Amino acid sequence: MYCIDSITRNGEVIHYIDEESSQQNASVLLLLHGFPDNAFGWNLQITTLKDHFHVVAPFMPGTLNGNTVSSERIRTEELKKDLCQILNKVRVSQSQKVYIIAHDLGAFLAEAFAKDSEQDINGLIFLNGMGLEQFVSRKFQFTQWVKSYYAFLFQLAFVRYLVFKVLPGYFLKTAYDQSLLPLHDELRNNDNRVLSTITLYKNLFRDALKIIGKKPRQLAIPALFIWGKDDAFLNIPNLNEVDQFYIAGAVRILDGGHWVMRTRFDQVNRNILNTLNHWEKSA
């Protein structure tokens, strides 16, 4: 059973799993889940990582309690403020390092937070996900357009209504099937609460239009991409692409689909721990 804590910002309650390490002044790991998912989807990582780090896994608005989420509430700027307030609460010292591990849409938030937050982020680990600028750089990749067709459909209000209110079970089954999740995986027990942030696709599309044609900013922190090679939604990144956005990048390709941290959790956890230990020693 996890410790679920909360903070309140502007009258909105933000929930997060908070698992403190037994090690004094341990570095903080922010685990940002994607869509359709919630913070419980990190359980196979939390079990391993909490022995070494202070693990914090926020729930995106609505994904825990099913509350209605407004489009404005899940704009990137608002979500970044949530993360900043969470970190201000959980960090006992500013000397504690902070690393972010993000999956799917959580990667968009992770990149934005690392670039523009007042908090210093010491490293990023992406699991089948990437920052918005990196995704936009793929605008001439036809195969990526084909894989991401659903993102354009989600710009339509009636499609979002169908997914969230009318056919949530069908949509979730389809998404998990295409992600190669085993039939016994706990994620398949999710209900429509994990669809609460579907409007985030509309916000991200608008954000993407604003950066088309702009020179990408390279982050001066290390980044690791762990990728399930059979991802049905996102093309595999290569080092040439990664080097445009991160001063020190690495890519690990594993067997598996979009939720590689569940289908290959042992390999993923080993890669995460090895990388974090290397970053800790290098720092």
HELIX and SHEET records of a PDB file:
HELIX    1   1 ALA A   39  TRP A   42  5                                   4    
HELIX    2   2 ASN A   43  LEU A   49  1                                   7    
HELIX    3   3 GLU A   72  ILE A   74  5                                   3    
HELIX    4   4 THR A   76  VAL A   90  1                                  15    
HELIX    5   5 GLY A  106  ASP A  116  1                                  11    
HELIX    6   6 LEU A  132  VAL A  136  1                                   5    
HELIX    7   7 PHE A  142  LYS A  147  1                                   6    
HELIX    8   8 TYR A  149  LEU A  153  1                                   5    
HELIX    9   9 ALA A  157  TYR A  161  1                                   5    
HELIX   10  10 LEU A  162  VAL A  166  3                                   5    
HELIX   11  11 PRO A  168  GLN A  178  1                                  11    
HELIX   12  12 GLU A  186  ASN A  189  5                                   4    
HELIX   13  13 ASN A  192  LEU A  195  5                                   4    
HELIX   14  14 LEU A  200  ILE A  211  1                                  12    
HELIX   15  15 LEU A  239  ASP A  243  1                                   5    
HELIX   16  16 VAL A  260  THR A  263  1                                   4    
HELIX   17  17 PHE A  265  SER A  282  1                                  18    
SHEET    1   A 8 ILE A   4  ARG A   9  0                                        
SHEET    2   A 8 GLU A  12  GLU A  19 -1                                        
SHEET    3   A 8 HIS A  54  PRO A  58 -1                                        
SHEET    4   A 8 VAL A  28  LEU A  32  1                                        
SHEET    5   A 8 VAL A  98  HIS A 103  1                                        
SHEET    6   A 8 GLY A 123  LEU A 127  1                                        
SHEET    7   A 8 LEU A 219  GLY A 228  1                                        
SHEET    8   A 8 TYR A 246  LEU A 254  1                                        
END                                                                             
